[in-house]
Amino acid sequence: MILDYKDINDLNRYKIMSDTVIPRPIAWIVTDDDGVLNAAPFSYFIPISTNPALVIVAIGEKEEGVPKDTLANILKNKKATICFVNKDNANQVKKCAIPLPKEDSEIKKFEIDVNEVMEEYPPMISSSQSALLCEYYSTVDIPGVTTPIILEIKHQYLEDGRLDEKSHVNVENIGRCGATFKALIDLD
């Protein structure tokens, strides 16, 4: 079967792409805007370079013409902390996918514990085994309503004992595996 993407609507194209390019880590991005902590999951997320240390995350609109809070906060403050999802916080990340008004914090609403790792970056989700402390690098200009944003990793938090002597990391991240992730953390 050959799928012609020009004949597939955006929603179905998203489903096909996101269920094919797997597994992908979930970027649980924490940003801050005047004391309001935003925590939102994104599955269009990958590393793109080691020198400089760059990751890219694609962020859609909150509503037509309005960027999601994460994008607005990164563009305003130039900082983000990317946390990773594991079995201990999978249900919390699903709650954070529920849209909230900009003045409401997912951290407060869903009672998510955070730790300040470095004062100049947003805090990390306490239950994450690893977090990337990032600064804004650039935005990729593409047509449509998605904004790919490149972030430079300046520091990384790793739980003690997760880095071996050969610089191999042992974390238990949960990734996007098509519809599997949804079924794994179903809240009903």
N, C-alpha and C positions, 0 to 999 in steps of 0.2 A: 504494500500500500504506500502510495506517495501522497502526502498531504501538501496542498498548495496553501501557504499561509495567507495569501491575498484573499482566499475564499473563506477564511475562518475568522469569526468575530473576536474581539479583544479578550473577552472572558474565556472563551474556549481555547484560544491560543495560550493564554496564561496557564490554564489547567494542563494543557498538553506539555508545555515547556517545563512547568514546575514539577510535573510528575515524571518527566524524562531525565532531567539533569539532577540526578540524585546519587548519593545523599548530599545534602547541603547543610551546613551549620545554620542555626537560627541566630541572627544578630539581635540580641535583646539590648536595644540601645537606650541608655540613660542620658538625658540632657537636662539642663537647668535653664529656666527663664525667670529671673527675678525671684528665686526661691521656690518656684513651682517645679518639682521634679517630674519629668515625663519618662515613662518606661514603655517602649513599644517594640514588638517583634517584627523582624523582616527576614524573609526567606530568600530574597534575591541578594545574596551576599557571598563574596569570595575574595581571597587574597589575589593581588595582581602583580606584586613586585616585592622583592626582599631588600633591594637597595635602590631607592628608598623603600622602607617597609610600608607598603600601601595595601589597603583593602578598598573594595568598592561595594556600595549598597545602593540599590535602586529604590527610590521612595516615591510613591504616588501622591495624589492629591487627597485632601480631607474631603473636600467637595469641589465642584467646578471652580477653578481659578484660585483656590485656597490651598496652600501647601500644608502637608501634615505637620503637626507640632514639632516632630523630630527634626525635619528639614529646616523649618523656620528657626528653631533654637540653634542648630548647628551654624546656619548662615549668620545668625546674630552674634553668637558667643564664641564660635570657632572651636568648640570642644565637645567631645562625646566620650562616653565610656561604653564599650561594647562588652556585654556579659554573655556567657554561654549557658544554654539550657541543659539540665540534667534531670534524672528521674525525680530528684527532690524538689525541683521547682517547676516542673512541666505544667502543672495545673495553674500556677500563678501566671506563667507567660501567656497561657490561653486567655485568661481574664484580661490581660493587658492589651489584647487585640480588640477589645470592645472600645469603640470610639467614645471619648469623653470631651467635654468642653475644654478649651485651652487652659482655663484657670483651675481645672481640677487635676490633681496628681494621682496617677495610678498607684504610686508608692503608698500614698496615704489611704486612698479608697480601698485598696485590696490588702492593706496592712503588710507590705513587703519590707522585710528588714534589709537595710543597706549599710555599707561601711564606707567611710571616707578613706580611700587608699592614699591619695595625694591631694592636698588642699586645692590645687589649681584645676582639678578635673571633677566632673560630676561623680557622685559616689557609685560604688558597684553594688550589685545585688549580692547580699551576704552568702546566699546558698550556691553561688556560682563558684566553680573550681578554678576558673580562669577569667580574666577580663583584660581587654585592650584599652589603654588610655590613649585617646586619639585627638589629633588636631585636624582641622579642615585643611585640605590640600587643594582640591579643585572640583569643579562641577563639569560634567560632560553634557554638552548641548546636543540633545536629540529631539526629533519631532515627537509630539504626543504629550501625555500628561505625567509621564514618569521622569523623575530627575535622578540620574545616576550621580552619586556624590563620592568623591575619592577622599579617604581619610588616611592620614599618616599615623602609624603606630609609634608613639613616643616612648611608652612604657608598657609593660605587661605584668599583671598580677598573676601568680600561680600559687595555689595552695601548697604548703610545705609538703615535700615528698613526691611531688608530681613531675619533677625534672630529674632525669638520671644523669650519670656522669658523662654520657655521650650526647647530651642536649636533646634527648628524646623526651617528649611530653606524654604523660599518661593521664588523660582526663576521660571522663565518662559522659561526654557531650551527647545530646540527642539531636539528630539532624532531621531535616525535612526529607521524607521518603515517600513522596507522592501523598496519597490519601492515608498512608499508614500513620503519620504523625497525628493527624486528627483523631483517628480511632484510638491511638495510644493514650491520649489525654482527654478523652471525652468526659465532660463534667456532669453529664446527666446521670 
